[in-house]
Every structure is written in C-alpha cells, then in structure tokens.
C-alpha cells in the first residue's frame, strides 16, 4: 500500500509549497528531534508556523498519524500506552545498530523512551489543541461530501428522494442566510412603503420549489420577527415532498399556508378562489386551499423565494425555471436570490485525481463528466489576482473583463475569476417572444497563469 509521508523540517518551505502538501492525502507526519526547538523551560516545542502547518494536515476527517522518527516511537501508540515492552537483552540482540532501531515502530530502550517522553507529551498536547472543525466541515463530513465526487442533481427533470431533502435540511448556513434575506426584504418593504399585493394589505410570499418546507418555516419566522402580515404560497411538484408540506401546515404552521401542488413553471399565481384546476390531488381542495383558480384573476407575488441554484450555480435550471415563475412577480417585487454568479479557479486535488483514474477504465468519459465535491484537500494552481478586478458591469449583470483588467497581487492570493452571472428580478420588458431562451446563454474566456502544473491525467490537468 502506498503511504504519503511528510517529514517536517525545522524551517518550513514557502507557504505555496505548504499548501501543495496540504492537498496531498498525507497519512504520516514524521518529526525528528532536530525539528523541535526548546523554550525557556528547556521543553521541546515547535514554531508557530510548524504548529499551523500540522493543524492544517490534521484538520481532515481522516487525520494522519504522527511519529518521532529519531527514536522509532509511533506517537499514536505511545499516546495510548501501546509501546511494546521488550527486554533490554532481546532488544540489544535484535537491534544491531542505531540505524535499524530507527526503522522499527513502538520498540525502544527504556532510557531512550524516557528521553522521548517530553516530545510525546508535547505532540499529545498539540493534538488536544487542534482547532475544532467548523459546522460546515462537520456537515460536509456527515453527508459524505468531503473530497468525494458526486453527480449533480437534475432537479428540473427528476423527483428528489427523501435522503436528498434530509441532506439539504442539515445545511448549517444556507437557511439562516435565507431567513436573514427574507427579513431584510420585509424590512425594505416597510421602509419604502411599498403597497402589498395580498388581501388585507398582506405581503405575498411565494416559495417556489418548497421541498419539505424549510424555506417556508424560515419565511414564517422572518415575518414573525419583522411583525409583518404575509400571505404565503409554497409551490411544490414532488408528491412525496407535498405530503410533508401538508403535515407541516397542519401541525406546525397552523394551516396558514396556501399549498400549491404543481410545477412552478405552470402555476398561474395566488388567488382568493379555492377551486382547484390542474392535476388531481390526494387531498380535498379545501385542504390545498388554492392551486389554479377558476373565475378569479391571480394577484401578483411581492417576494419570491427559491433555492434552485444547483451545485454549479445554474445546473439546477434556475434561470429557465425562474424566468417562467418570475412573470408572477410584481414590478416592485423582490426575488431571493436576486442574482446567481459563477466563479472559476483551477485547482489540484490528488485524492480526486486518484478517484477519477480508478473509474477511467469503466467510464472513459469521466474526465468530461460534470461532478461536484466539497473540497478540503486541494490547492489553487493560479495565484496573484483579485476576484473584483476581472469584472465589469453590463446592465444589471457582472461580466468577466479581459486580462488587461487583472491587477497583480501577492502570489499567495488565489486567483478566482467571475465566469458569468444571472439576474432574477421582475421580468417585465425583457421576456423573449415565443418562449425563447437565448438570453440565458453564457460563455466566458478566463486567463489563469499556472507556473507549476497540477496532477496530470490523460485528458489534461485535474
């Protein structure tokens, strides 16, 4: 079995070289006594830069082992009291030279072990002081996203499974941000004295692609905190998710939501009428308070909330789906999100490269197949430019600028460039005749100087 080992020197190399080593699947960190310095109490310690580098290597879900290579002590074994007890006679006969003793793990003379104890104690304390993993890192590990290739979901053409929804709902950041954005939208609505579209001067909120309801819960919470009366319309086409919406509406939302069982691209909008037109529902029309009204005109939506961004910003067909749904948004209305922007950067990931190579024989096109992962072990291949320096405004959309607009910054700064952007505001005046989609076409030509190549494979650089 191949084992990637890092031998920690006393003086570390450049930060760029360190970041490349952090991207490797390191399984062993070896430290010699010469690696350490001694503090005022004459105890062995490592420099702050060494400590920071070790913490980076240990921050992954499967951290490497540490070993003091001068004494043949495997630190993990010593920490657990697992040093093999061998008599001095047996040891002296089996170890004919100091060089041989360095190759053995967990075996050492008693006096040598006593000398190594301060080093072991320090490394043990270093492990204890390892910074805790962030909530995002914990989430990525729990859901199996960390450095694992996944096929993007096609939410516009397939019905998601319960496991997909469960993974979405565990996100520790996204829904907090959605609630904050909804509160700001409601606050803006009051501050600008906008006239609401709903009955009884209520602000109409539509959650299109509501799933099992996390966005609905956050929208209701935002309205409660901002003390704004809302008329809420969750729209969902997945029958399994819709059943959960019905349950939440009955048990958690006090029946105040107007559940819509339909595709957002075909929904005609909210209405006071309760007659259902469209696909048959499993529940009476009185429980699904309105879907497609007969005999009354739909009113406009003030705030439209969606999470169709996808893993590559637009692979969830957010522009195409929202273009149709946003026709219901009032001219003064607000879309959350207001825009969606894709950024690109070339990276090196030896772990993912190994996974791709392993699948190459069974799937020759895997190198050209879109995949996604939450990257932990990776390194930026291009550095020295600012994100903001490669953008210019064209109407209400940011577009990439040419190479002449890119300023030079310190080499340690990763180069992450804007590729394209979509705006999700009211669509009056910019809809194409006959349902055209050419306004959603995007392309970009970006410039990435790469002084040192990454991991190579038959199709190019990964």
N, C-alpha and C positions, 0 to 999 in steps of 0.2 A: 504494500500500500504506500502510495506517495504521501509524504508529510512535508508541509510547508513550514519551515522554521525561521524565526527571526532571532539573530544573535545581536543583542542590544549592546552597542558600543558606548564608551564613556562620553564621547562627544558625538551627538547626533548629526546626521547629514541635513541637507536643506529641507525646508517644510514640504517642498514639492515631492521630494523622494519619500518622505514620511507618508504623505497622502497616498502615494502609489502602493506602499506596503500595507497601508490600512485596507486597501481594496482587495488584497490577496486573502485567500482562505487560510489564514495562519492558524496552525494547530499547536505550535510550541514556541514559547519565548524563552531563550536561554540567556542567563546572566552569569558572567564571571565576577570574581571578587574585584577585579580591576575596574569593573563597570561602576562600582559604588564609590562614593566619597564619604568622608567621616565628618560629622557635625562637631559642635563644641563639647558634647558629651562622649566623643570618640565612638559614636554608634554609626553603623553603616546606613547611609541614606542615598537616594537617587536625586538628581537635579529636578527642578520643576518641569523642564521640558521633557525629560525622560518619563516622569510620572504622567504627564499629559498624554504622551505617546502610548504608554502602556494602557491607560484608561480607554483610549480610543480602540486599541486592539481588543480589550476585554468587554467592550460595550455591545457586542453582538449577542444574538440569542444563544449561540453555542461558543462560549469564550475559549480561548486556547489555554493550555497548561503553561506553568512557569517552572523552570528548572535552573538550579545553580550548577553550572556545568563544571566548575573547577573541582567540586567535591563529589560528583556522582550522586547528588541528592535531588530527587524529584520533589519539588516543593509541595505539590498536591498530596503526595504520600506522606511527607513529613508533617504537614498540617493536620492530617488525620491520624498521626501516630503510627503510620504504616511503614516506618523504616525497618527493613529486615534485620533481625538480631542474628548476627553471625559471630562466632567466637574469633578472637584475635588470631589463634593458631590457623583456623580454617581460612581466614581472610588472607593471612600472610602467604599461605601456600597457593591460594587461588589467584592472588594479585601479585604477579612477579615484577610489576613496575608501576610507578605512578600513572603512566600513560594509560595502562589498562584499567586502573581504577576509575579514571575519568569517563570511561565508556559504559560503566555499569550504573544502573539506576537503583536507588534505595539501599545501597550497601556502602558502608564506610566504617572506618575505625572510630572507636569511642571518643578519643581525644579530638579527632577531626570533626566529628559531629558536634561536639561542644563548641568548637570554634565557629561552626556554621550556623548555630542557633540564632545569633543576632540577625543574620541575613534572612533566615527563615521567618523570624518574628516580624521583621520589617515588611517582608512581602505579604505576610498574612494580614498585617495592618493595612497595607496598600489595597488588598482585595476588599477589606471591610469598608474602606473609604471610597470605593468605586461609586461614582455618582449614580443615583437611581435612574432607571430607564424612564423616559418621558411617557406620558399617556399615549402619545401617538405611536411610539415604539412598541409599547405593550399591546396596543390594538393591532398593529401590523403583525406581530408575532402570534398573537392569539388566533387571528384569522388566517394565518398561513401565507401572508403577503410578503414577508421579508425575504428579499432575494430569491423569489420563486416566480417563474414565468406563468402567466395566466392569459387565457384568450379573452379579449374584450367581449362584454355582453352586448348583444344586439337587442336593446330594449324596445326598439320600434317594431320588430318583427317577431319577437318571441316573448312568451309569458314567463316571468321570473318565478323561481321556486322559493319556498319559504326560507331555505338556507341563504339565498341571496339577500332577502329582506332582513334577515337576522344580522347578517354581516353589515349591511348598511346602517342599521339602527344602533349598532355598537359604536359607531364613529364618535369619538370623544370631542370633536371640534366642530364638524360641519353644522350640526343642528343648533348649537349655541350661536354660531355666526348667522344662521338663518333667522333665529329669533331676534338677534340684535338688529339685523337689516330690516325686519318687519316692524320693530319698534321705531326705528328711525323713519321709515316710510309713513307710519301713522302719525308720528310727531310732525313730520313735514306737512302732512295733510292738514293738521290742525293749525300749524303756524302760518300757512299760506291761505287759510280759509277757503280751501277747495270745497266745492259743492259735491257731496257724495251722491252716488247713483242709486243706492238701495232704498227700499221702503222705510219710511220713518227716519229719513236722514241717516241711514246706516251706511258705513263704508263697505263696499262689496269686495270680498277677497275670494279669488278662485285659486285652489291648489290643484294644478293640472298634473296628472301622474302622481296621485296622492299615495300610492302604495298601501301600506298598512296603517298609515296615519301619523307618523312622527312629525311631519311638517304641519299637519292640521293642529296637533297638540301645541306646537310652538307658536303657531299663529294665534290660537286662542289665548295662550299665555301672554303674548305680546299685547293683545288687545286689552286684556285684564290689567296689565301693568300700566298701560298708557290711558286707561279709562276711556276707551273708545268703543262704541257700539258697532258691531260688524255683522254683515250678512255673509256667512261662509259657505263656499261651494267646493267640496272635494270631488274631483273628477278622476275616475279610475276604470280601466277596461279589463283588468285581470279579475276574473270571477273569484279566485281564491283570496286575493287581497281585499276585494269588495266585501266579502263576508266579514273580514276583520274590521273594516270600516263601520259596518252595521253594528257590530258588537261594541266597538268603542263609542259610537254615537249613542247607544242605549245605556252603557254602563259608565262612561267617563265624560262624555260631552253634553249630557243632559238633553239629548235629542235636538240640539240647536243647529246642527249642520244639515245642509241640503245635499244629500248624497246623490251623485250622478254616476251611473253605471254605463259608461260609453267611452269611445275613443275621443281624446281631446280634439282631434282634427275634424270631427263630425259634430261636436257639441254646438248647439245653437245659442247657448248663453242662458243666464239665470232668468227666472220669471216667477211671478206670483202664482201662476196657474199650476195645479198639481197633477194634471193629466199626463200620463206617460206615453210618449210616442217613440218607437225605436225597438230595439231588441227586447224580448220578453225577459223580465226579471224573476228571480226566485222568490221575491217578496212582494206583497201588495204595493200598489202605487202610493198608498198612504204612508208607508214606511220609507220609501225612497221618494221624498217629498216633491221632487220635480226633476225630470230629465229633459224631455223635449215637449214644450208646451204647445197646446192647441188653442187657438182662439185668443192668444195674447202675445204681444211682442216682447222679446227678451230685452232686458236692460243691460247696460254696459258694466264691465268689470273695472273697479278702481285700482286694485292691486292684484297682480297675477304672480303666483309663486310656482316655481318648477325646479327640479333637480335633474334635468336631462343632460347635464354637462358631459358625462362619459369620462373614460379614462384618458382620452386624447383630446379633451376639450370639445370635440364635436362629433365623435364617433357614435354618440347616442342619438344622432339625428336631431339635436336640439334646434339648429336653425330651421330645418324643414318642418318639424312638428310645431315649433313655437310660432313660425310665420303664420300658420293657419289659426292657431289658438289666439294669437295676439290681435287678430281682427276684432275680437270682442273687447279689447282694452280701450277704455275711454281716452280721448286725445290728451287729457291731463293725467292719465293713469301712470302707474309705476310698475315696472317688471322687475322681479327679483329672481335671478340676477339681471342687471341692466345690460351686461355685456359678458362676453366669454373670449379669453385671449389664450393663444397657444404660444409657448416659448420652447426653444430647442437648444440643446447643448450636446456635443459629442462626449461620450463617457467610455471608460474601460471598466468592465466587470468580469474578472476571470471566472468567478463562480457561474455566472450566467453563460459565459462563453463555453464552459465545460458542459453545461446542460444542453446548449444548442448543439454542440458537436456530438453529444451522445444520441441525440434524436435525428441527426443528419441522415443516417442510413435508412431509417424508416420513413423520413419525411424530408426529401431533398430540398423542398421549398421553404423550410422552416426559417431560413435566414431572411426571407422576404415576407414572412407572415407577421402581421402586427401582434405584438404581445405586450403585456404590461407587468410591472413588478414594483413593489415598494423597495427602493434601493437603499441598502445600508453599506454593503461592501462595494464601493465603486470609486472611481477617480475621474475628475474632469480632465479632458485631454487638451482643451484650449483655454487659455487664460489671458487676462490683461485688458478686458473691455467691459464697459458698463452696459447694463440692460437698457437704460434710458437713452443712451447715446445712439442706439440703432433704430429709433422710432421717430416717425414724423406723423403729423395729423393730416388726414384726408377726410374732410367732412366730419362725421362723428365717429370715425374709426381710426385706430392707430395702425400704421403700416410700416414695414421694415424700410430702413434707409440703406443707402449704398455704403460701400466700405470707406468712402471718404468721410462719412459722418461718424465713424467709430474712433473714439479717443483712446489713447493708451493709458492704462492704469497699472499699478503694481502687478507683477507677474503672478502673485499668489491669488489674485482675484479671478474666480471662474468666469468664463465668457458664456453668458446665457443670453440669447438673442430672441427678440419677438419675431414670430413667423406670420401670424395673422390674427384677426380679431373679428368677432361678430357682435352686432348691436341688437338688443332685444327690447326696443322701445315700442311705442304705438306705431302701427304700420300704415296709417292713413297717408296717401300720397306717394307711397313707394312700393306698392304692390304691382307685380307684373301682370299683364293680361294673360288670360288662358292658363293661369297657374304656373307660369314659368319659374324656373329655379336658378337661372343664370346669375342672379345677384348673390347667390351663396357660393359661387366658385371662388377658390382661393389658391394662390401659389406664392412661393417666396424663394428668393435666391439669397442665401446667407453665406458669410465668409468666416471661416474658422481656421486660423493658423494653428497647426499642430506640430510642434517641434519634435516631439517624441511619440512614436506610434504606440497604439494600444495593443490589445490582443488581436492577432490576425487569425482569420479563418478563410476557407476557400472563396467566399463571396466578398471579402474585403476586411474592413476593420470593424470590430464589435465594441 
